[in-house]
Amino acid sequence: MKRKHFLKTLAILPIAGTAMKLSSLNKMAESFGDTEPMPVMFMGHGSPMNAIEENDFVRGFRKMGEGIPTPNAVICVSAHWETKGTFVTAMEKPPTIHDFGGFPQALFDVEYPAPGSPALAKEMQTLVTKTAVGLDEQWGLDHGAWSVIKHLYPRADVPVIQLSLDYSQPPQYHYDLARQLSALRKKGVLIIGSGNMVHNLGKVAWNRLNETGFGFDWAIEANDKMKTSILSGDHTDLINFKTQGKAFDLAIPTPEHYLPLLYVLALQNKDEKPTFFNDQAVGGALTMTSVKIEKA
């Protein structure tokens, strides 16, 4: 699978200072009223075929969409948009990106015409002071975003923007960046991380994909340890995943599918608890385990 990388160099320097942050939120209030904090979700997206199949995972996505208020907008951090630097999509009409190969034509025919939100993209430039945030007008929505969001909002009537993963930065950077987005939750913005907690395509038992819940011992061990840390609310081991031993090394051979989880965990408030859904292994070396965090 060949990934496309569109690198924009029009990064605008972040505006620091509490007064400017309050001004930014006041401007957002003009279009996005105050709300109770929206939930945050990490969604194990798995195969792109989940976009067009009817299965337990799709039903899990749909149930999550039915159980939360309709958001004013969605911000998605997808495993499939890695960049040098941090960028956010800023076009009015983000294209549907079919960033995969070898699948049926029916999958390539899928379009998810959700609007973008240039205004929200610009607000993120102001809120995020940890780094410069560039406005990207070429990427759009990759399958890590649309293949799951289409089940939450099938009418494509909720604005969606994507936030990229800076592949040059360590895990703590991603966790700290995400914390700066917390104010958006009170403006009706749903923040989603899309990846897989355990994702090792090189170890997948392709002949056992249809065997429900099949996972290698190391995959189950890593997934269980991740869930234990998530439930405890102590994210230190999850941020420092490279020091957690052999099972984690096999579960996370490259970080792009795991890092979206850190964005979601970073947004957890003290009075909120995580719950799991779609908690199954697939093909031995993948898990679809997904997490919803909301007020207890």
MOVEN-V653009 format. One record per pair of residues at least 12 apart in sequence whose ideal C-beta (glycine too) atoms are under 8 Angstrom apart, sorted by the first residue. I is the first residue (numbers start at 0). J is the second residue. Records with the same first field share a line. If there is no record, write none. Layout:
# MOVEN-V653009
I = J, J
This chain:
# MOVEN-V653009
0 = 98, 99, 100
1 = 100
2 = 79, 81, 98
3 = 96, 98
4 = 81, 82
5 = 82, 135, 137, 138
6 = 82, 83, 84, 86
7 = 86, 133, 134, 135, 136, 137
8 = 133
9 = 133, 134
10 = 84, 86, 131, 132, 133
11 = 124, 131, 132, 133, 134
12 = 131
13 = 124, 125, 127, 128, 129, 130, 131, 132
14 = 124, 125, 128
15 = 128
19 = 125
20 = 125, 126, 182
23 = 122, 125, 126
24 = 182, 186
26 = 122
27 = 118, 119, 122, 183, 186
28 = 186
30 = 71, 118
31 = 71, 72, 186, 187, 188
32 = 186, 187
33 = 185, 186
34 = 68, 71, 185, 186, 187
35 = 68, 185, 294
36 = 184, 185, 268, 271, 293, 294
37 = 67, 68, 70, 184, 185, 187, 188, 189, 190
38 = 67, 189, 291, 292, 293
39 = 184, 189, 190, 191, 192, 263, 266, 267, 291, 292, 293
40 = 63, 189, 190, 191, 192, 263, 289, 290, 291, 292
41 = 191, 192, 193, 194, 196, 259, 260, 263, 264, 289, 290
42 = 60, 63, 147, 191, 192, 193, 277, 289
43 = 56, 194, 195, 196, 277, 286, 287, 288, 289
44 = 78, 142, 143, 146, 147, 193, 194, 195
45 = 195, 281, 285, 287
47 = 99, 102, 106, 142, 146
48 = 102, 106
49 = 146, 147
50 = 106, 109, 142, 145, 146, 149
51 = 105, 106, 109
55 = 277, 279
56 = 277, 279, 287
57 = 150
59 = 276, 277, 289
60 = 147, 150, 151, 277
61 = 150, 151
62 = 276
63 = 151, 276, 289, 291
64 = 150, 151, 152
67 = 189, 293
68 = 187
69 = 152, 157
70 = 157, 187, 188, 189
71 = 157, 158, 186, 187, 188
72 = 116, 119, 157, 158, 159, 160, 187, 188, 189
73 = 113, 148, 151, 152, 157, 158, 159, 160, 188, 189, 190, 191
74 = 119, 123, 159, 160, 161, 162, 180, 183, 188, 189, 190, 191
75 = 140, 143, 144, 148, 159, 160, 161, 162, 190, 191, 192, 193
76 = 161, 162, 164, 177, 190, 191, 192, 193, 258, 259, 262
77 = 141, 143, 144, 161, 164, 193, 194, 259
78 = 143, 164, 193, 194, 195, 198, 255, 256, 258, 259
79 = 98, 141, 142, 143, 144, 255
80 = 138, 141, 143, 161, 163, 164
81 = 163, 164, 165, 166, 255
82 = 163, 164, 165, 166
83 = 165, 166, 167
84 = 130, 131, 133, 163, 165, 167
85 = 127, 130, 131, 132, 133, 162, 163, 165, 176
86 = 132, 133, 134, 135, 138, 162, 163
87 = 120, 123, 124, 132, 133, 134, 135, 160, 161, 162, 163
88 = 115, 120, 135, 136, 138, 139, 140, 160, 161
89 = 115, 117, 120, 121, 134, 135, 136, 160
90 = 115, 117, 136, 139
91 = 114, 115, 117
92 = 112, 114, 115
93 = 113, 114, 115, 138, 139, 140, 159, 160, 161
94 = 139, 140
95 = 109, 110, 111, 112, 139, 140, 145
96 = 138, 139, 140, 141, 142, 145
97 = 109, 142
98 = 141, 142
99 = 142
109 = 145, 149
111 = 140, 145, 148, 149, 155
112 = 155
113 = 140, 145, 148, 152, 155, 156, 157, 158, 159
114 = 158, 159
115 = 158, 159, 160
116 = 158, 159, 160
117 = 134
119 = 158, 160, 188
120 = 134, 160
121 = 134
122 = 183
123 = 162, 180, 183
126 = 179, 180, 182, 183
127 = 176, 179, 180
128 = 179
129 = 172, 175, 176, 179
130 = 165, 172, 176
135 = 163
138 = 161, 163
139 = 161
140 = 159, 161
141 = 161
143 = 193, 194
144 = 159, 161, 191, 193
145 = 159
147 = 191, 193
148 = 191
162 = 262
164 = 255, 258, 259
166 = 255
170 = 238, 239, 240, 241, 254, 258, 261
171 = 238
173 = 258, 261, 262, 265
174 = 234, 238, 261, 262, 264, 265
175 = 265
176 = 262, 265
177 = 190, 261, 262, 263, 265, 266
178 = 265, 266
180 = 266
181 = 266, 268
184 = 266
190 = 262, 263, 266
191 = 263
192 = 258, 259, 260, 261, 262, 263
193 = 259
194 = 255, 256, 257, 258, 259, 260
195 = 256, 257, 285, 286, 287
196 = 221, 222, 225, 250, 256, 257, 260, 286, 288
197 = 214, 218, 221, 222, 250, 251, 280, 284, 285, 286, 288
198 = 250, 251, 256, 257, 284, 285, 286
199 = 218, 249, 250, 251, 252, 284, 285
200 = 284, 285
201 = 252, 284
202 = 215, 249, 283, 284
203 = 282, 283, 284, 285
204 = 282, 283, 284
205 = 282
207 = 282, 283
208 = 281, 282
211 = 279
212 = 279, 280
213 = 280, 281, 282, 283
214 = 280, 281, 283, 284, 286
215 = 249, 283, 284
217 = 245, 246, 249, 250
218 = 246, 249, 250, 280, 283, 284, 285, 286
219 = 280
220 = 246
221 = 243, 246, 247, 249, 250, 251
222 = 250, 280, 286, 288
224 = 236, 243, 246, 247
225 = 237, 260, 288
226 = 275, 278, 288
229 = 264, 273, 290
230 = 273
232 = 267
234 = 261, 264, 265
237 = 260, 261, 264
238 = 261
240 = 254, 257
249 = 284
260 = 290
263 = 290, 292
264 = 290, 292
266 = 292
267 = 292
268 = 294
270 = 294, 295
271 = 292, 293, 294, 295
272 = 292, 293, 295
273 = 290, 291, 292
274 = 290, 291, 292, 293
275 = 288, 289, 290, 291
276 = 289, 290, 291
277 = 289
